[in-house]
Amino acid sequence: MTLTKLSNAQIAWRAAQDLQDGWYVNLGIGFPEMIATFQPEGRDVVYHTENGVLGFGPAPKDGEEDWDLINAGKKAVTLNPGAAIFHHADSFAMVRGGHLDLAVLGAYQVAQNGDLANWRVGSKGVPAVGGAMDLVHGAKRVAVVTEHVTKDGKPKLVESCTFPLTGLGCVTRVYSSLAVVDIRDGRFVLREKLPGLTFDELQAVTGAPLQVEGDFADLIVPALD
């Protein structure tokens, strides 16, 4: 079955719409970083990075980078008014102290009970879990942005993870290329799906039962490059 799906930019846009004014947010390295690009106008979100910056702004223009100012993904950033720079140990104290409202990460697998595997796949994967294990248990909410299936068509939303775990029972919402799914009481609960996709078609590419509580909405996003 060939599926029409959202691009990474469209997934990031949808995730960005749920950012709330005043939240402290950590965006994982790579794909999740795109979410900041689509932050809704007028919402004041404070971004945190594990290497020790709170309140950083957008990427600088080419040629204007200060390579002493980087995020955890080693990308150049700017500083917003009131930003703070501190030791990475203090940064992780913020994480472990429960001061982040949201952490957003990528995933290899998400289980129906909220378990997350995102740090290694086979012998060529990232060799260590890093700070993700702190983020998923320190943040008040943990969201995932991901393709709904792997390149060979296998579900990434599964009954139980088969890859090494990043955290247990930590994910609260998944923004995928086909749907928005909450995790509640050990179940996948469908919130939104692409309007051109039937429920049965979505269930066929999901590795665990999808529950419906009341109505679910159409997943509508703008056309983005």
C-alpha positions in Angstrom: 0.0 0.0 0.0 1.4 3.4 -1.0 0.6 6.0 1.5 0.3 9.8 1.1 2.1 11.2 4.1 3.4 14.4 5.7 6.9 15.7 5.2 9.2 16.2 8.1 8.5 19.9 7.9 4.7 19.3 8.1 5.1 17.0 11.1 7.2 19.7 12.8 4.6 22.4 12.0 1.9 20.3 13.5 3.9 19.7 16.7 4.7 23.4 16.9 1.0 24.3 17.1 0.8 22.7 20.5 3.6 24.8 22.1 2.1 26.8 24.9 3.0 30.4 26.0 5.6 30.3 28.8 6.7 26.7 28.3 10.3 25.6 28.8 11.1 23.3 25.9 13.9 21.0 24.9 14.0 19.9 21.2 16.0 16.8 20.4 18.9 16.8 18.0 18.0 16.7 14.3 14.4 16.5 13.1 12.8 17.8 16.4 14.9 21.0 16.1 12.7 22.0 13.1 9.8 22.6 15.4 11.2 26.0 16.5 11.0 27.2 12.9 7.2 26.9 13.1 6.6 28.3 16.6 3.2 30.2 16.4 3.6 33.9 16.3 2.9 35.6 19.7 3.8 32.6 21.8 6.7 33.0 24.2 8.6 29.7 24.4 11.9 29.4 26.2 14.2 26.8 24.5 16.7 24.7 26.6 19.7 22.8 25.4 21.6 20.2 27.4 25.0 21.8 26.8 24.0 24.8 28.9 21.9 27.5 27.2 18.4 28.7 28.2 16.6 31.1 26.0 18.5 30.7 22.7 17.1 32.1 19.5 17.1 31.2 15.8 20.2 30.2 13.8 22.4 33.1 12.7 22.8 34.1 9.1 25.5 32.3 7.1 28.9 33.9 7.9 27.7 35.4 11.2 28.0 32.3 13.4 29.7 32.5 16.8 30.9 28.9 17.3 31.1 29.5 21.0 27.3 29.6 20.9 26.0 26.2 19.9 23.2 23.9 20.8 23.5 20.2 21.7 23.5 19.3 18.1 26.6 21.5 17.5 24.5 24.0 15.4 25.1 27.7 15.8 22.4 29.6 17.7 21.7 33.2 18.7 20.7 34.4 22.2 17.4 36.1 23.0 17.3 38.9 25.5 17.5 37.4 29.0 19.2 34.2 27.8 21.5 32.4 30.3 24.6 30.2 29.8 25.7 27.7 32.4 27.6 24.5 33.1 26.1 21.4 31.5 25.7 19.9 35.0 23.4 22.7 35.9 21.6 22.1 32.7 20.9 18.5 33.7 19.9 19.6 37.1 17.1 21.6 35.4 16.1 18.5 33.5 16.2 16.2 36.4 14.5 18.7 38.7 11.3 18.6 36.5 11.6 22.2 35.2 11.0 21.4 31.5 7.4 21.5 30.3 8.1 19.6 27.2 10.8 17.5 25.5 10.5 16.4 21.9 12.5 13.5 20.5 12.7 11.4 17.4 12.1 7.6 17.6 12.9 4.2 16.2 10.0 2.7 18.1 7.2 3.8 20.5 5.3 1.2 22.4 1.6 1.5 23.4 2.6 1.8 27.1 4.8 4.9 26.3 8.2 3.1 26.2 10.6 4.8 23.8 13.5 3.5 21.8 15.5 6.2 20.0 19.2 5.7 20.5 20.4 2.7 18.6 19.4 0.5 15.7 21.8 -2.3 14.8 25.6 -2.2 14.7 25.6 1.2 12.9 23.5 3.1 15.5 24.5 5.7 18.0 26.5 3.9 20.6 25.1 5.5 23.7 21.8 6.9 25.0 23.2 10.2 26.0 21.0 12.8 27.7 17.8 11.5 26.2 17.3 9.2 29.2 17.3 12.2 31.5 15.0 14.3 29.3 12.3 11.6 28.9 11.9 11.2 32.7 12.6 14.8 33.7 10.2 16.7 31.4 6.6 17.0 32.3 5.6 16.0 28.8 7.4 13.9 26.2 6.4 14.0 22.6 7.8 12.2 19.6 8.0 13.3 15.9 8.5 10.4 13.5 7.6 8.6 10.3 4.7 6.3 11.0 6.5 3.3 9.4 10.2 2.5 8.7 11.7 2.6 5.2 10.7 -1.0 4.7 7.2 -0.5 5.8 7.4 -1.8 9.4 5.3 0.0 12.1 7.2 2.3 14.4 4.2 2.4 16.8 4.3 -1.1 18.3 3.0 -3.3 21.1 6.4 -3.4 22.7 9.9 -2.1 21.7 12.5 -4.5 20.4 15.3 -2.0 20.4 17.2 -0.8 23.5 15.0 1.5 25.5 15.6 5.2 26.1 12.9 5.3 28.8 9.9 3.5 30.3 6.4 4.7 30.0 7.5 8.2 29.1 5.9 9.3 25.8 2.6 11.1 26.0 2.0 12.1 22.4 3.2 11.0 18.9 3.2 13.3 15.9 3.7 11.0 12.9 3.6 11.3 9.1 0.0 9.9 9.2 -1.6 10.8 12.5 -1.5 12.4 15.9 -1.7 9.7 18.6 -1.9 10.1 22.4 -0.7 7.4 24.8 -3.1 7.0 27.7 -3.5 4.1 30.2 -1.2 1.9 28.1 -3.0 2.4 24.9 -2.6 4.3 21.6 -5.5 6.8 21.4 -6.1 8.4 17.9 -6.5 12.1 18.0 -6.0 13.1 14.3 -5.4 11.3 11.0 -4.9 12.4 7.5 -8.3 12.9 5.9 -7.4 10.8 2.8 -6.6 7.8 5.0 -9.3 5.4 6.4 -9.1 4.2 10.0 -8.6 0.6 8.8 -5.7 1.7 6.5 -4.0 3.5 9.5 -4.6 0.5 11.7 -2.9 -1.7 9.1 0.4 0.2 9.4 0.2 0.5 13.2 1.7 -2.3 15.3 -0.8 -2.2 18.1 -4.5 -1.4 18.4 -5.6 2.2 17.9 -8.3 3.2 20.4 -10.9 6.0 19.7 -12.3 8.1 22.6 -15.0 10.3 21.2 -14.3 11.9 17.8 -11.0 12.2 16.1 -10.1 15.2 13.8 -8.7 15.5 10.4 -4.9 16.2 10.4 -4.7 19.3 8.3 -1.4 21.1 7.7 -0.2 23.7 5.2 1.8 22.8 2.1 5.5 23.2 3.1 8.8 22.5 1.3 
